[in-house]
Amino acid sequence: MMDQSEKLLMGIEHILSVASDLVDEVARLKRVEEECKILKEKVFLNQFTFAEQQVFELALDGYSGREMQLILSKEEATIKSQRQTIIRKLGVSSMKEAVKKFQHLEYESSRKLLQSR
């Protein structure tokens, strides 16, 4: 027959095993969430040409139109045109709003995850 301390140890081992499984599952869910975020961003950016993606990524990093011209070695008119196309494709009124729309993707996915719990 098992004594109390053996039962207690078995119980503790079981709890530790369950806790370990939960830690693994949380890590897996975090990876899945990160993969989802990356996929959403890819889908979002796929609506743009490569050149527009370059401009948009610089906008996300906070660069001005002038800085974009220097970094990408493009004419002012080209950058302006690409920025306008991005704004039009996203149905927003400014580049600032376009950036907010992209940043909102991350917020939306984490909010949905919290609501599903």
Secondary structure, 3 states (H helix, E strand, C coil): CCCHHHHHHHHHHHHHHHHHHHHHHHHHHHHHHHHHHHHHHHHHHCCCCHHHHHHHHHHHCCCCHHHHHHHHCCCHHHHHHHHHHHHHHHCCCCHHHHHHHHHHHHHHHHHHHHHCC
